[in-house]
Amino acid sequence: MASRYNEVYRYSLENPERFWGKAAEQITWYKPPDRVLDITHPPFYRWFPGGVLNTCYNVLDRHVEQGRGNQPALIYDSPVTATQQIYTYQDLLDLVARCAYGLSRMGVVKGDRVVIYMPMVPEAVIAMLACARIGAVHSVVFGGFASPELATRINDAKPRLVISASCGIEITRIIPYKSLLDRAIEQSAAKPEHCIIVQRPELRASLVEGRDRDWSALMNGGRAPCVPVAATDPLYILYTSGTTGVPKGVVRDNGGHLVALHWSMKNIYGVDPGEVFWAASDVGWVVGHSYIVYAPLSAGCTTILYEGKSVGTPDPGAFWRVIAEHKVSVLFTAPTAFRAIKREDPQGDFIRKYDLSRFRTLFLAGERCDPDTLLWAQELLGVPVIDHWWQTETGWAIGGNAAGLGMLPVKPGSCTKPMPGYDVRVLDDTGSDVSPGTIGSIVVRLPLPPGNLVTLWNNDRDFVRTYLEIYPGYYLTGDAGYIDGEGYLWIMSRTDDIINTAGYRLSTGAMEEILASHPNVAECAVTGVADEVKGEVPLGFIVLKAGVTRERDQIIGELIRMVRDRIGPIASFKVAIIVKRLPKTRSGKILRGTMKKIADGEPYHVPATIDDPVILDEIRESLRAIGYPKK
């Protein structure tokens, strides 16, 4: 198939309103938009103003009305509970309508927020769609977060109620969600009126009288109809990592979000209605929102909800089993998963046990993909392996290789083509375009295409300051890279203090704040270092207060537990070293980048502004003592 990419991409930039207006015709509207794009209040652009629709209707009701009621919509595959269950579109519609009715009966109305703190169970998807059905704004919090992180999100979103579960399951370990939720509510100034709890047989939770309700009671009433909402009304809030302080609640609207995601399924992923699409992620992350729930269901596909360890150190055969059993056409996961499989099964012995004849494309995203992993997966599977790049803020791919438009040649590494709708540029510090091959800040010219964030929850000021102020007229991605002579975009690194661990964006600043609170710590720094499985993991550098005589291993153990307790196990904070001092410039700036290069075994230069170059030798020797660099 000859690629139509160049033609489509050019048209999307030259005629964005015609391009997205045509895409919007694939969506069912109660009232069509007055116009495609409102540019009257820059930088707060709005897509499809005047349009009225319902996202839940478009992902469920209309498919049932068009005869897809008996088609599988959601496959729940849970190896940790030895459970599999198939929900047709009719099944899912019935459950969502009942959940929506239960929420309405408890006082939830259009515009109210509902926090969802759930493991990977069908009730999480049902709750999300039930909120969309009645116009409530859901905010899903990843179940790996500890109570303090959950508390900040409750405090910011101020939900009418919280939906959670008695527990989650991590391989063989039971995670008591309800007790974590109780502690979060204690720590939060905002108090939800009610909590709805899914009682799982692995661990039943006690309910707070008057506040807590059982999920089964929520589901025993009638069925709620869809509530029409404006295209510009918020669909959900999703909090993303940033520097410490006020959390960043990314706001996604109903109309632009649905149009963009529906368009992406056919044109980027090349998936048709009725096919099986698997995003091996979590509903608590943006990939789960976009490509476990909304995009595949809007396109009439079958989506998979997998409860198990699919990222990090999975069973080498787990992916192949799911693909074979459920006849998956397209898989979307993080490079971390394939690095782990490569480590455990380098020759691909497990894959030969399964029939993968229906599998045709692997998409990787969430972190930088090293060329070795991409080429290994491509040779092993015999299908195209596509690295694509996007962010929580964008909701769908900024860069990729659009399978539905006809694939372009794949260049191994974090290398993509800008996707239709995204006018991607690389700028220097003065805001000027750099020449091909020159590294700079990657930005996207405004207005952003539909489906991207429209602001931060109750925080327009930080939305502008964080993303739009540094380069007026552009969205700052926070990534650095370059565009080569053939128009491919290469992603090289982050430009801020966010590190990417197994596809999860984590703030080193937040970790430093926790470490600095230890009574024995005088100063600290956290930087990301290369990891063969997770891509990048945090490494702590600790300076103790004078006179501390306690065992160093004991202090380090306490610090590791502090980060785990306050951020959660997803931080992967497992290594810290105690050093005499931190390398700094004369102005007091800690040289985190230089420490990272030493730990990674990369060449580095001694900055002219360093206050004492000998410190770098001390850092290098301390790192060698614990086995760094790894390569």
C-alpha positions in Angstrom: 0.0 0.0 0.0 1.5 3.3 -1.1 1.6 5.8 1.8 -0.8 8.7 1.8 1.0 10.2 4.8 2.6 13.2 3.1 -0.7 14.2 1.3 -2.8 13.8 4.5 -0.3 15.5 6.8 0.1 18.5 4.5 -3.7 18.9 4.1 -4.2 18.7 7.9 -1.9 21.7 8.4 -3.1 23.8 5.5 -6.8 23.2 6.0 -7.3 22.1 9.7 -10.9 23.1 9.9 -11.9 21.1 6.8 -9.7 18.2 7.9 -11.2 17.9 11.4 -14.7 18.9 10.2 -14.6 15.9 7.9 -13.4 13.6 10.8 -16.2 14.9 13.0 -18.8 13.5 10.5 -17.9 10.0 11.8 -19.3 11.0 15.3 -23.0 11.1 16.2 -24.1 14.5 17.4 -27.3 15.6 19.0 -26.6 19.0 17.6 -23.8 19.6 15.0 -21.1 22.1 15.9 -21.6 25.8 15.0 -18.1 25.8 13.6 -15.1 23.5 13.8 -12.6 25.8 15.7 -13.0 28.8 17.9 -9.9 31.0 17.9 -11.4 34.0 19.5 -9.7 33.6 22.9 -6.1 32.5 22.3 -4.4 30.5 23.7 -7.6 28.9 24.9 -8.7 27.4 21.6 -11.9 25.3 21.5 -12.8 22.6 19.0 -16.4 22.1 17.8 -18.1 24.9 19.8 -21.9 24.7 19.8 -21.8 21.0 19.2 -23.8 18.7 21.6 -23.1 15.0 22.0 -22.5 12.2 24.5 -19.3 10.3 24.6 -20.9 7.2 26.1 -23.6 7.1 23.5 -20.9 7.1 20.8 -18.9 4.3 22.3 -21.7 2.0 23.3 -25.3 2.9 22.4 -24.8 3.6 18.7 -23.0 0.3 18.1 -25.9 -1.6 19.7 -28.3 0.4 17.6 -26.3 -0.5 14.5 -26.3 -4.2 15.1 -23.1 -4.8 17.1 -24.9 -5.7 20.3 -23.6 -9.3 20.3 -20.0 -8.4 19.4 -17.5 -8.6 22.2 -16.7 -5.1 23.4 -14.5 -5.8 26.4 -12.4 -8.9 27.2 -11.3 -9.1 30.9 -8.2 -11.3 31.2 -6.9 -11.7 34.7 -4.2 -14.3 35.2 -3.7 -13.1 38.8 -7.2 -14.3 39.6 -7.5 -17.0 36.9 -10.5 -15.2 35.5 -11.6 -14.4 31.9 -14.9 -12.7 31.0 -16.3 -11.4 27.8 -18.7 -8.4 27.7 -20.6 -7.8 24.5 -21.6 -4.2 23.6 -25.1 -5.0 24.9 -23.7 -6.3 28.2 -21.5 -3.3 28.7 -24.2 -0.9 27.8 -26.6 -2.5 30.3 -24.0 -2.4 33.1 -22.9 1.2 32.3 -26.5 2.4 32.2 -27.2 0.8 35.6 -24.1 2.3 37.1 -25.0 5.7 35.7 -28.5 5.4 37.3 -26.9 4.5 40.6 -24.6 7.5 40.5 -27.5 9.8 39.6 -29.5 8.3 42.5 -26.6 9.3 44.8 -26.8 12.9 43.7 -24.1 12.9 41.0 -25.1 15.4 38.3 -23.5 16.9 35.2 -20.2 18.6 36.0 -19.7 16.8 39.3 -16.3 15.1 39.7 -15.9 11.4 40.5 -12.5 10.0 41.5 -12.0 6.4 40.4 -9.2 4.6 42.3 -9.3 1.0 41.0 -7.3 -2.0 40.0 -7.7 -3.4 36.4 -11.2 -4.7 36.8 -14.2 -4.3 34.5 -15.9 -2.1 37.1 -13.2 0.6 36.4 -14.2 0.8 32.8 -17.9 0.7 33.7 -17.5 3.6 36.2 -15.6 5.7 33.6 -18.3 5.3 31.0 -21.1 5.8 33.5 -19.6 9.2 34.4 -19.5 10.1 30.7 -23.1 8.9 30.3 -24.4 11.4 32.8 -22.0 14.2 32.1 -19.9 13.8 35.3 -16.2 14.4 35.1 -14.1 11.4 36.1 -10.6 11.5 37.5 -9.0 8.1 37.5 -6.1 7.7 39.8 -3.6 4.9 39.2 -3.9 2.2 41.8 -0.1 2.1 42.4 -0.2 5.5 44.0 0.1 5.7 47.8 -2.3 7.6 50.1 -0.5 11.0 50.0 -0.6 11.1 46.1 -4.3 10.1 46.1 -5.0 12.7 48.7 -3.6 15.5 46.6 -5.8 14.5 43.7 -8.9 14.3 45.9 -8.1 17.7 47.3 -7.7 19.3 43.9 -10.7 17.6 42.1 -13.0 17.9 45.1 -15.1 14.9 44.0 -18.8 14.3 44.9 -17.8 10.6 45.5 -15.0 8.1 45.1 -15.3 4.7 43.4 -12.7 2.1 44.6 -12.2 -1.5 45.4 -11.4 -3.5 48.5 -8.1 -4.6 47.0 -5.8 -5.0 44.0 -3.6 -7.9 43.2 0.1 -7.6 42.3 1.1 -11.1 41.1 0.6 -12.9 44.4 0.5 -9.8 46.7 -2.8 -8.3 47.9 -2.8 -4.5 47.9 -5.5 -3.1 50.3 -7.0 -0.3 48.3 -9.7 0.5 50.8 -7.3 1.3 53.7 -5.2 3.4 51.3 -8.3 5.3 50.3 -9.4 5.8 54.0 -6.0 7.3 54.8 -6.1 9.6 51.7 -9.5 11.0 52.7 -8.1 11.6 56.2 -5.2 13.6 54.7 -7.4 15.5 52.3 -9.2 18.7 53.1 -11.9 17.8 50.6 -14.2 15.1 51.8 -16.3 13.1 49.3 -19.8 12.5 50.3 -19.7 8.8 49.5 -17.3 6.0 48.6 -18.5 3.1 46.4 -16.5 -0.1 47.1 -16.2 -3.1 44.8 -15.8 -6.0 47.3 -13.3 -8.5 45.8 -13.2 -12.1 47.2 -9.4 -11.9 47.8 -9.9 -9.3 50.5 -13.2 -7.8 51.8 -13.1 -4.3 53.3 -15.0 -2.8 56.1 -17.3 0.1 55.2 -17.6 3.4 57.0 -21.3 3.7 58.0 -23.1 6.5 56.3 -20.3 7.2 53.9 -19.5 4.0 52.1 -21.7 1.9 49.8 -21.3 -1.5 48.3 -20.9 -1.6 44.4 -23.7 -4.2 44.2 -26.1 -1.8 45.8 -25.2 0.9 43.3 -26.1 -1.5 40.5 -29.5 -2.8 41.6 -31.7 0.0 40.2 -32.8 1.3 36.8 -30.9 2.4 33.7 -30.0 6.0 33.0 -30.2 7.6 29.6 -27.4 9.6 28.1 -27.2 13.3 29.1 -26.4 15.6 26.2 -23.2 17.7 26.9 -21.4 20.4 25.0 -18.5 19.4 22.9 -16.4 21.8 25.0 -17.6 20.4 28.4 -14.9 18.4 30.3 -14.9 14.6 30.0 -12.2 13.9 32.5 -9.3 15.1 34.6 -6.1 13.1 34.6 -3.3 14.2 36.9 0.2 14.0 35.5 3.6 14.3 37.2 5.3 17.6 37.5 7.4 19.6 39.8 6.1 19.7 43.4 3.3 21.9 44.4 -0.2 22.1 42.9 -0.9 18.9 40.9 -1.4 19.2 37.2 -4.9 18.1 36.3 -5.0 17.7 32.5 -8.5 18.5 31.3 -9.9 16.7 28.2 -13.1 17.8 26.5 -15.8 15.6 25.1 -16.0 16.6 21.4 -12.4 17.1 20.4 -11.3 14.1 22.3 -13.8 11.8 20.7 -13.2 13.0 17.2 -9.4 12.7 17.4 -9.4 9.3 19.1 -11.9 7.8 16.6 -9.9 9.1 13.7 -6.6 7.7 15.2 -7.9 4.1 15.3 -8.3 3.7 11.6 -5.6 6.1 10.4 -2.8 5.6 12.9 -3.3 2.0 14.1 -5.0 0.7 11.0 -7.7 -1.1 12.9 -11.2 -1.8 11.6 -14.5 -2.4 13.5 -14.8 -5.9 14.9 -11.0 -6.4 15.2 -9.3 -7.0 18.6 -7.0 -4.2 19.9 -4.9 -4.6 23.0 -3.3 -1.7 24.9 -1.2 -3.4 27.6 -1.4 -0.5 30.0 -3.5 0.6 33.0 -6.7 2.6 33.0 -5.0 4.9 35.5 -2.7 6.2 32.8 -3.5 8.2 29.6 -2.9 5.1 27.4 -5.6 3.3 29.3 -8.0 6.2 29.0 -7.4 6.6 25.3 -6.7 3.1 24.0 -8.2 0.6 26.5 -11.5 2.5 26.8 -12.5 5.4 24.5 -10.7 4.9 21.2 -11.3 1.2 20.5 -14.9 1.3 21.7 -15.7 4.4 19.6 -14.3 2.5 16.6 -16.4 -0.6 17.3 -13.4 -2.8 18.1 -13.0 -5.3 20.9 -10.6 -4.1 23.6 -8.7 -6.1 26.2 -8.5 -5.3 29.9 -5.5 -7.2 31.3 -5.0 -7.5 35.0 -1.5 -8.8 35.6 2.1 -7.9 35.3 2.3 -6.9 31.6 5.1 -4.3 32.2 8.3 -4.7 34.1 9.0 -8.5 34.5 6.1 -10.3 32.8 5.9 -14.1 32.1 7.8 -14.3 28.8 4.8 -16.1 27.3 2.1 -13.9 28.7 1.9 -11.5 25.7 1.8 -14.4 23.2 -0.9 -16.2 25.1 -3.2 -13.2 25.2 -2.6 -12.4 21.5 -3.2 -16.0 20.5 -6.3 -16.7 22.7 -8.1 -13.5 21.9 -6.9 -13.1 18.3 -5.4 -9.7 18.8 -4.6 -7.8 15.6 -2.7 -4.9 17.1 -0.8 -4.6 20.4 0.2 -1.3 22.0 2.7 -1.5 24.9 5.8 0.0 26.4 9.4 -0.9 25.3 10.0 -1.9 29.0 7.8 -5.0 28.5 9.8 -6.2 25.5 13.1 -5.5 27.1 12.0 -7.8 30.0 10.9 -10.5 27.5 14.1 -10.2 25.6 16.1 -10.7 28.9 14.1 -13.8 29.9 13.6 -15.3 26.5 16.2 -13.9 24.1 15.7 -16.7 21.5 12.0 -16.4 21.4 11.3 -20.0 22.5 8.0 -19.1 24.1 6.6 -17.4 21.0 6.7 -20.7 19.1 4.1 -22.2 21.3 1.4 -19.9 20.1 -0.5 -19.1 16.9 0.0 -15.4 16.2 -1.3 -15.5 12.6 -3.8 -12.7 13.2 -1.3 -10.4 14.8 0.0 -7.8 12.3 1.4 -4.7 14.1 3.2 -3.8 17.4 3.2 -0.2 18.6 5.5 0.9 21.3 5.3 4.1 23.3 5.7 5.7 26.8 9.5 6.0 26.8 12.5 6.0 24.5 12.8 2.8 22.6 16.4 1.6 22.0 17.1 0.3 18.5 18.2 -3.1 19.7 14.8 -3.8 21.3 12.9 -2.6 18.3 14.9 -4.7 15.8 14.8 -7.8 18.1 11.0 -7.6 18.4 10.6 -7.0 14.6 12.7 -10.0 13.8 11.1 -12.2 16.4 7.5 -11.3 15.4 7.9 -10.8 11.7 5.6 -7.8 11.8 6.2 -4.0 11.7 7.2 -2.6 15.1 6.3 1.1 15.3 7.7 3.5 17.9 5.4 6.4 18.5 5.5 9.4 20.8 2.9 11.2 22.8 2.1 12.5 26.2 -0.5 12.6 28.9 -1.2 16.2 27.8 -1.8 15.3 24.2 -4.0 12.2 24.7 -2.9 10.7 21.4 0.2 10.4 19.2 2.2 13.5 18.3 4.6 11.4 16.3 4.4 7.9 14.8 4.1 5.9 11.6 0.5 5.9 10.5 -0.2 2.3 9.5 -3.7 3.2 8.3 -2.3 5.7 5.8 0.3 3.4 4.5 3.5 2.9 6.5 6.7 4.8 5.8 10.1 3.2 6.3 10.9 2.5 10.0 14.0 4.0 11.5 14.9 2.2 14.7 15.0 4.3 17.8 12.8 7.0 19.1 12.1 8.2 15.6 8.7 9.2 14.2 6.9 11.3 11.7 4.7 14.1 13.0 1.1 12.9 12.9 -1.6 14.8 11.0 -2.8 17.9 12.9 0.5 18.4 14.7 2.8 21.2 13.3 5.9 20.1 15.1 9.0 22.4 15.2 12.4 22.3 16.8 13.5 25.6 18.3 16.6 27.0 19.9 16.7 29.1 23.1 15.8 32.2 21.1 12.7 30.7 19.6 14.2 30.3 16.1 13.9 27.1 14.0 17.1 25.1 14.0 18.6 23.4 11.0 17.9 19.7 10.2 19.9 17.5 12.6 20.3 20.1 15.2 19.0 19.3 18.7 16.6 21.8 20.3 13.3 22.0 22.2 10.5 20.2 20.5 7.3 22.3 20.3 4.0 22.2 18.5 2.5 25.2 16.8 -0.8 26.4 18.2 -3.7 25.6 18.0 -3.1 22.1 19.1 -5.3 19.5 17.2 -8.4 18.2 18.9 -8.0 15.7 21.7 -5.2 17.6 23.4 -5.5 19.2 26.8 -7.6 22.4 26.9 -6.3 23.6 30.2 -5.4 22.4 33.7 -8.2 21.9 36.2 -9.0 25.2 37.9 -5.5 26.5 36.9 -5.5 28.4 33.6 -2.5 30.3 34.9 -0.2 27.3 35.3 -1.5 25.9 32.0 -0.1 29.0 30.2 3.0 29.2 32.3 4.0 25.6 32.0 3.2 24.9 28.4 2.8 28.1 26.4 4.8 30.9 27.9 8.4 30.0 27.1 7.7 29.9 23.3 4.7 32.2 22.6 2.5 30.6 19.9 3.7 27.1 20.6 3.1 24.2 23.0 6.2 23.2 24.9 6.5 19.4 24.9 9.4 19.4 27.4 11.3 17.0 25.2 14.5 17.7 23.2 15.3 16.3 19.8 15.8 17.1 16.2 14.3 16.7 12.7 16.5 15.0 10.2 16.8 15.7 6.5 13.9 13.3 5.6 11.5 14.9 8.0 11.7 12.2 10.7 11.5 13.5 14.3 14.0 12.1 16.8 13.2 12.2 20.5 16.4 12.5 22.6 15.7 13.4 26.2 13.5 15.4 28.6 14.3 19.0 29.2 13.0 19.2 32.7 13.3 17.1 35.9 10.8 14.4 34.8 12.2 10.9 34.3 10.5 8.1 32.5 10.4 4.9 34.4 8.7 2.0 32.5 6.6 4.6 30.6 5.6 6.4 33.8 6.6 10.0 34.1 7.9 10.7 37.5 9.2 13.9 39.1 12.7 13.8 40.6 11.9 17.0 42.4 9.0 15.3 44.3 11.4 12.5 45.3 14.0 15.0 46.5 11.4 16.7 48.6 10.6 13.4 50.4 14.3 12.5 50.9 15.1 16.0 52.2 12.4 15.5 54.9 14.5 12.7 56.6 16.0 14.0 59.8 19.5 12.8 58.9 19.6 14.3 55.4 21.3 17.6 54.8 21.0 17.7 51.1 20.1 15.4 48.2 19.6 15.1 44.5 17.8 12.5 42.3 18.6 11.8 38.7 17.4 9.2 36.2 19.9 6.6 35.2 19.7 4.1 32.4 18.1 0.7 33.2 18.0 -2.2 30.7 14.4 -3.1 31.6 12.6 0.1 32.7 14.5 2.5 30.4 15.3 4.8 33.3 15.2 4.6 37.1 15.9 7.1 39.8 19.2 7.2 41.7 19.5 9.2 44.9 22.6 11.1 46.0 22.5 11.8 49.8 24.5 14.2 51.9 24.1 13.5 55.6 24.0 16.1 58.3 27.2 16.6 60.3 27.6 14.3 63.2 25.3 11.5 62.0 26.8 8.2 63.1 23.9 5.8 62.3 24.5 2.9 60.0 24.3 4.1 56.4 22.5 1.1 55.1 19.8 1.7 57.7 19.3 5.3 56.6 19.2 4.3 52.9 16.5 1.7 53.7 14.4 4.3 55.5 14.7 6.7 52.5 13.7 4.0 50.1 10.6 3.2 52.2 9.7 6.9 52.5 9.6 7.3 48.7 7.6 4.1 48.3 5.1 5.1 51.0 4.5 8.6 49.7 4.7 8.1 45.9 4.2 4.4 45.6 6.1 1.4 44.2 5.9 2.9 40.6 8.7 5.3 41.6 11.1 2.3 41.4 13.3 4.2 43.9 15.6 1.4 45.1 19.1 2.7 45.0 20.7 5.6 46.9 24.3 6.4 47.8 25.7 8.6 50.5 28.3 11.1 49.3 30.3 13.8 51.1 28.9 16.6 48.9 27.1 17.3 45.7 28.7 18.8 42.6 27.5 22.3 42.0 28.1 25.4 40.0 29.4 28.5 41.8 25.8 29.8 41.7 24.6 26.8 43.6 23.0 24.8 40.8 23.4 21.0 41.3 25.0 19.3 38.3 22.4 16.5 38.0 23.1 16.0 34.3 26.8 15.4 35.0 26.1 12.9 37.7 23.7 11.1 35.4 26.4 10.8 32.7 28.9 9.5 35.2 26.4 6.9 36.4 25.5 5.9 32.8 29.2 5.7 31.8 28.8 8.4 29.2 31.5 11.0 28.4 31.1 14.3 30.2 33.0 17.5 30.5 33.9 19.4 33.7 31.9 22.6 33.6 34.0 25.7 33.9 31.6 27.0 36.5 32.0 24.0 38.9 32.9 25.0 42.4 35.3 22.1 43.0 36.1 19.6 40.2 37.4 17.0 42.8 33.8 16.3 43.8 33.2 14.6 40.4 36.0 12.1 41.1 34.4 11.3 44.5 31.0 10.8 42.9 32.5 8.5 40.3 34.3 6.3 43.0 31.1 6.1 45.1 29.1 5.0 42.0 31.7 2.4 41.1 31.4 0.9 44.6 27.8 0.1 44.0 28.3 -1.2 40.4 27.8 1.9 38.2 28.0 2.3 35.3 26.1 -0.9 34.5 27.2 -1.2 30.9 
